[in-house]
Each structure stands twice: as structure tokens, then as C-alpha cells.
């Protein structure tokens, strides 16, 4: 029996997308490889080095260290783990704006660190005063988000870096979603712009790679060493990943997608997505809804609950922010035609 996966033609709020054809093909070829065992699978290990090198190029990292993780969650957990290992306190805390992803909650639970959540300001970015007031000598890490899950906002990364440095904490940037669009904007977000120590950037989101392909990057090898455990019965001597056996599919597809698309393909994708987001924001505004302006290709708007539910019943895969706004992520598979059809469904509902 053939079971068809979810079609993408009505998916508007996912951060996943249809993999690029070259990424799909590479994923299939490397499906049975395990980059967790470099002695046995050297080809995929070499490809992983390529992936990290390319992610380094995208994020202004001169001597890239890192690996392809299962996703942003693993990368964020591992970044917190690095910070905890390096902290000179037994009661470390992590300071994060409320716009941070819930994966940090998991990290805090698993690693036993205290997660301190500070408010965002009127523009949905980390409130610097609040961050300053929250850090102390026990702060192991300050988190900045470059492309927030709900509103696509970019925190003031340099300023967060200064605050982190003032208490000897590390700075982690979560660019899980934003990392493949930010290079084409004026935002300051990466290793070349600020004293960033670690970063999450996921090829399986805007990078058009197949799932699972997350990315963890670190400013230097010694940061990753904090994660390494000995691997006695493998030919390689240590492993820095959280998972053991992991799919080579994500790694190979990440390399294939980045080789194909960086930088021009991603630039075109960003421009198209941003135009789509602005078109949608405009269409919603014209209909009288409150819209959060899309600084990156992600639109949030206040829609009545009943309208939202009716659109879901029509098959639209949409989701809501914590405060109940409709959230549309203009991923590569989201076309203008899809958005126009969404708006015409909305018009039909509002007439009734
Ligand atoms: N950091 C940020 C900024 C994120 O937005 C996300 C995921 C993560 C980390 C975690 O990444 P992984 O899910 O790869 O571990 N944000 C989306 C969310 O939680 C994830 C998502 C993706 C949800 C696809 C639905 C979906 O269909 O909303």
C-alpha cells in the first residue's frame, strides 16, 4: 500500500518545506549511512565537513566547527550544554528573551540549568534593559534569536554579546529558521558581526534540505570539545553529537542543497518569499486586520478565532502565536497563487 505524505499546497505555517530536488536525491542515496561512525562511513563524514564549511561561509565563521544535528532542538540543547560545561559555577543560568524557542525549555530540563526568560520590547525583540537586569555571575549563556518563530524578528545581537561578555557568559544565536534568509538582509546577526560563540542554523528549514538536517556551529573547535565523549569501540575516538547513530540523509541533502543554492538560489528564494510576505500583509491589512509587519518572510495577523477555525476546516495548515494571531511562514513552497487562494477563501468566509 502506498501512503501519500502531506501535500504542501495548503501548508502555510510550517518551517519545513519541500526539499530541493538535488537534496531529495542526495538524501535517498545516503539514507543508509551513519555519520556517527566516521571510521565505517568516511564519505558521509567528508560531506559533513563540507556542510560545516559552507554553513561557516554563510555565517561569517572563519574556522568553522560544528556538525549537522537532527534539528534546531538538538543544536540548541547542545549549545546550552557547551555553556554549562564551560561555566565556572554549579548553578548556571541561561538568559533568553520570551521569543526564544521552547527547545531551550527542554535544554534547561535535561541539563539542569535555570532558564531565565526576559520580556521582549514593543518590536518583539529582546528588551536589553531586562536582559541586563537578569544576568549575573552565574549566567552561562545569553540567547539571541535571529528570526523568531512567531514574528521573524532579529534580536540586537551585538548588544546581547556585550551584556554576555560583561558577566563572562557565552552568546548563542538561534538562527535555526533565519539563517538562510538573513545573509540577504542588512541585519547584523552572525559571527562576523558580533562576538557570537555558538549558533543554530538549520538546513532543513529555509535551506531546502531534507529532514533531519539541523546545524550547530561554534566559534572554535575547543567549544565543541566540551561535548566530546570517548567512543571506545569505534575507530574514531570521540563523538560530539547528542544522537549516536544518525541519518546521513540529512547531511548529504544539506550539502547538495547548499552547493546548488548558495548564494544566488537562496537570494532569489529570499526575495520571492519576502515579496510574498509583504503581499499577504498588505492583503490582510486592506481587509482591516491588524498585521505585524514582516521584517523577514513571516506574517502574523489578528484574525477572529472563528475565521481561523473555518480556514483550518477548509484544509489550510495554519497556526497561531501564543497570543492567538494567525501565523504564515513564507517558505519556498508557498507561492503567490497559494496566498491568493487563501485570501479568496478568507473573503468568502467573511462575506457569509
Ligand atoms: N529555533 C527556532 C527559532 C525555531 O523556530 C525552531 C522550530 C527551533 C529552534 C527548533 O527546531 P526543530 O523543530 O528543527 O528542532 N520552530 C518550529 C516551531 O516550533 C518548528 C516547526 C517546524 C513546527 C515545522 C512545525 C513544522 O511543521 O514552530
Boltz pocket constraint, residues with backbone or C-beta under 6 A from the ligand:
constraints:
  - pocket:
      binder: B
      contacts: [[A, 13], [A, 14], [A, 15], [A, 16], [A, 70], [A, 71], [A, 72], [A, 73], [A, 74], [A, 76], [A, 101], [A, 103], [A, 145], [A, 147], [A, 148], [A, 149], [A, 174], [A, 175], [A, 176], [A, 177], [A, 202], [A, 214]]
      max_distance: 6.0
